[in-house]
Amino acid sequence: MVLRKFLDPFRLLKSEERKRLEEASARKPLIVVGLANPGAKYRGTRHNVGAMCVDELARRTGVRLENRVRDTEIAETEIGEAPAIIAKPITFVNDSGKSVRNVLRKFNAEPHRLLLIVDDMDLKIGRIRLRASGSSGGHNGLKSVRQVTGTDEFPRLRIGVGRPGSESDPIQHVLGRFRPDERVLIEEAVNRAADAVEAIQREGLDRAMETYNRPA
């Protein structure tokens, strides 16, 4: 009985330490990466909506992205009152995995702490869809990240850019800019996607999916 009295405080300390470590893990930053092709030539194109969302998050949080990691512009900030890294690769979309690998290494993060934001031709323009994992769906940026991480088990937020007509080239479609009648829809979608990122931080991925996977 006497021995137990002396042991109990140590058990309490171990329990408190375990709780502290669990809380610290939960506070590891979410790494939000918006895919895009680099340079003014591609700015505002359909393939770059992921970067547009990251730019909106930077605007909301008052930070500036800088080239602090090889092949990537990043900023450390808070989104939804929780730590986050926002990033834009300055590689082409097809080579995005190199950038993502460098960011994960810099922050000693596992792929499940990653949120990739990409365009999606299979979604109607203006729609967004949030998933915890899944296949690339033919998106070369997702394929590249899959190759370097060795897993599809990372969240992704897709922003619909619509599919071109049967006579149009899909590659030219994603490399093209939005028509005037599409711009309002895509601006709304980018803002809604940024709202979804904030919701992930505040409420968790499952709740955010319930809310933002519904039609706008």
C-alpha positions as CSV (number, residue, x, y, z in Angstrom):
1,M,0.0,0.0,0.0
2,V,2.8,2.4,0.9
3,L,4.6,1.6,-2.4
4,R,1.4,2.3,-4.3
5,K,1.2,5.7,-2.8
6,F,4.6,6.6,-4.1
7,L,4.0,5.0,-7.5
8,D,0.7,6.7,-8.2
9,P,2.1,10.2,-8.8
10,F,4.5,8.7,-11.3
11,R,1.7,7.1,-13.1
12,L,-0.1,10.4,-13.2
13,L,2.9,12.1,-14.6
14,K,3.2,9.5,-17.3
15,S,-0.5,9.9,-18.2
16,E,-0.1,13.7,-18.4
17,E,3.0,13.3,-20.5
18,R,1.2,11.0,-22.9
19,K,-1.7,13.5,-23.2
20,R,0.8,16.3,-23.9
21,L,2.4,14.3,-26.6
22,E,-1.0,13.5,-28.2
23,E,-2.0,17.1,-28.1
24,A,1.3,18.1,-29.7
25,S,0.7,15.6,-32.5
26,A,-2.8,17.0,-33.1
27,R,-1.2,20.5,-33.4
28,K,1.2,19.5,-36.1
29,P,0.5,21.8,-39.1
30,L,-1.7,20.9,-41.9
31,I,0.3,21.2,-45.1
32,V,-1.9,22.7,-47.8
33,V,-0.4,22.5,-51.3
34,G,-2.1,24.1,-54.3
35,L,-0.9,22.6,-57.6
36,A,-0.1,24.9,-60.6
37,N,2.2,25.4,-63.5
38,P,4.7,28.2,-62.9
39,G,5.0,31.6,-64.6
40,A,2.8,34.3,-65.9
41,K,2.0,32.3,-69.0
42,Y,-0.1,29.9,-66.9
43,R,-1.5,32.3,-64.3
44,G,-5.3,32.1,-64.2
45,T,-5.5,28.9,-66.2
46,R,-7.8,26.0,-65.2
47,H,-4.8,23.9,-64.2
48,N,-3.9,26.5,-61.6
49,V,-7.0,26.7,-59.5
50,G,-5.2,24.9,-56.7
51,A,-2.7,27.8,-56.5
52,M,-5.6,30.3,-56.7
53,C,-7.0,28.7,-53.5
54,V,-3.6,28.9,-51.7
55,D,-3.4,32.6,-52.8
56,E,-6.8,33.2,-51.2
57,L,-5.7,31.5,-48.0
58,A,-2.6,33.7,-48.0
59,R,-4.7,36.8,-48.4
60,R,-7.0,35.7,-45.6
61,T,-4.2,35.1,-43.2
62,G,-2.1,38.0,-44.2
63,V,1.1,36.1,-45.1
64,R,3.3,36.1,-48.1
65,L,4.6,33.0,-49.8
66,E,8.4,32.9,-50.4
67,N,10.7,30.4,-52.1
68,R,12.0,28.9,-48.8
69,V,12.0,25.2,-49.9
70,R,13.5,23.9,-53.2
71,D,10.9,24.1,-56.0
72,T,8.3,25.6,-53.7
73,E,6.9,28.8,-52.3
74,I,5.7,28.5,-48.8
75,A,4.4,30.4,-45.8
76,E,3.8,29.3,-42.2
77,T,0.5,30.6,-40.8
78,E,-2.6,29.7,-38.9
79,I,-5.9,28.6,-40.5
80,G,-9.0,28.1,-38.4
81,E,-6.9,28.9,-35.3
82,A,-4.6,25.9,-36.0
83,P,-1.1,25.8,-37.5
84,A,-0.8,25.4,-41.2
85,I,1.8,25.5,-44.0
86,I,0.5,26.8,-47.3
87,A,2.6,26.0,-50.4
88,K,2.7,26.4,-54.1
89,P,5.1,24.2,-56.2
90,I,7.1,26.2,-58.8
91,T,7.5,23.0,-60.8
92,F,5.1,22.0,-63.5
93,V,2.0,20.1,-62.3
94,N,3.3,16.8,-63.7
95,D,6.4,17.1,-61.4
96,S,4.6,18.3,-58.3
97,G,5.7,15.3,-56.3
98,K,9.3,16.6,-56.1
99,S,8.0,19.8,-54.4
100,V,5.7,17.9,-52.1
101,R,8.5,15.5,-51.0
102,N,10.7,18.5,-50.1
103,V,8.0,20.2,-48.1
104,L,7.2,17.0,-46.2
105,R,10.9,16.4,-45.4
106,K,11.4,20.0,-44.2
107,F,8.6,19.8,-41.7
108,N,9.1,16.1,-40.9
109,A,5.5,15.4,-41.8
110,E,3.7,12.2,-43.0
111,P,1.5,12.3,-46.1
112,H,-1.7,12.2,-44.0
113,R,-0.9,15.7,-42.8
114,L,-1.0,16.8,-46.5
115,L,-4.0,18.5,-48.2
116,L,-3.6,18.7,-52.0
117,I,-5.7,21.2,-53.9
118,V,-6.2,20.4,-57.6
119,D,-8.3,21.0,-60.6
120,D,-10.8,18.4,-61.8
121,M,-12.3,18.1,-65.3
122,D,-14.8,15.5,-64.1
123,L,-16.5,18.0,-61.8
124,K,-18.9,20.6,-63.1
125,I,-17.2,24.0,-63.1
126,G,-17.7,25.6,-59.7
127,R,-18.2,22.4,-57.7
128,I,-15.7,21.2,-55.1
129,R,-15.1,17.8,-53.7
130,L,-13.1,16.8,-50.6
131,R,-11.8,13.3,-50.1
132,A,-9.6,11.7,-47.4
133,S,-7.8,9.5,-50.0
134,G,-8.4,7.9,-53.4
135,S,-6.9,7.3,-56.8
136,S,-5.4,10.0,-59.0
137,G,-8.4,10.0,-61.3
138,G,-6.1,10.6,-64.2
139,H,-4.7,13.8,-62.7
140,N,-0.9,13.9,-63.4
141,G,-0.2,16.0,-60.4
142,L,-1.8,13.5,-58.1
143,K,0.0,10.7,-59.9
144,S,3.3,12.5,-59.3
145,V,2.6,12.9,-55.5
146,R,1.6,9.3,-55.3
147,Q,4.9,8.2,-56.9
148,V,7.1,10.1,-54.4
149,T,5.0,9.4,-51.2
150,G,4.2,5.8,-52.1
151,T,0.6,6.2,-51.0
152,D,-2.8,7.5,-52.0
153,E,-3.7,8.0,-48.4
154,F,-3.6,11.8,-48.2
155,P,-6.6,14.2,-48.4
156,R,-7.3,16.1,-51.6
157,L,-9.6,18.9,-52.5
158,R,-10.8,19.0,-56.1
159,I,-12.1,22.1,-57.7
160,G,-14.3,21.5,-60.8
161,V,-13.1,23.1,-64.1
162,G,-15.5,21.2,-66.3
163,R,-14.8,18.9,-69.2
164,P,-14.3,20.3,-72.8
165,G,-16.6,19.3,-75.7
166,S,-15.9,16.2,-77.6
167,E,-14.1,18.2,-80.3
168,S,-11.7,19.9,-77.9
169,D,-8.3,18.8,-76.6
170,P,-8.4,18.2,-72.8
171,I,-4.8,19.4,-72.5
172,Q,-5.5,22.7,-74.1
173,H,-8.7,22.9,-72.0
174,V,-6.8,22.8,-68.7
175,L,-4.0,25.0,-70.0
176,G,-6.6,27.6,-71.1
177,R,-8.1,30.5,-69.2
178,F,-11.7,30.7,-68.0
179,R,-14.3,32.3,-70.2
180,P,-15.9,35.5,-68.8
181,D,-19.1,33.6,-67.9
182,E,-17.0,31.0,-65.9
183,R,-15.0,33.5,-63.9
184,V,-17.7,34.2,-61.3
185,L,-18.3,30.5,-60.8
186,I,-14.6,29.7,-60.3
187,E,-14.1,32.7,-58.0
188,E,-17.0,31.4,-55.8
189,A,-15.5,27.9,-56.0
190,V,-12.0,29.1,-54.9
191,N,-13.6,30.9,-51.9
192,R,-15.7,27.9,-51.0
193,A,-12.5,25.7,-51.2
194,A,-10.7,28.1,-48.8
195,D,-13.7,27.9,-46.5
196,A,-13.4,24.1,-46.6
197,V,-9.8,24.3,-45.6
198,E,-10.7,26.4,-42.6
199,A,-13.5,24.0,-41.7
200,I,-11.0,21.1,-41.8
201,Q,-8.9,22.9,-39.2
202,R,-11.8,23.8,-37.0
203,E,-14.0,20.8,-37.2
204,G,-12.0,18.0,-38.8
205,L,-12.0,16.3,-42.2
206,D,-15.1,14.2,-41.8
207,R,-17.3,17.1,-40.8
208,A,-15.9,19.3,-43.6
209,M,-16.6,16.6,-46.1
210,E,-20.2,16.4,-44.9
211,T,-20.6,20.2,-45.4
212,Y,-18.7,20.9,-48.5
213,N,-19.3,17.9,-50.7
214,R,-22.9,19.0,-51.0
215,P,-23.9,21.0,-54.1
216,A,-23.3,24.7,-53.5
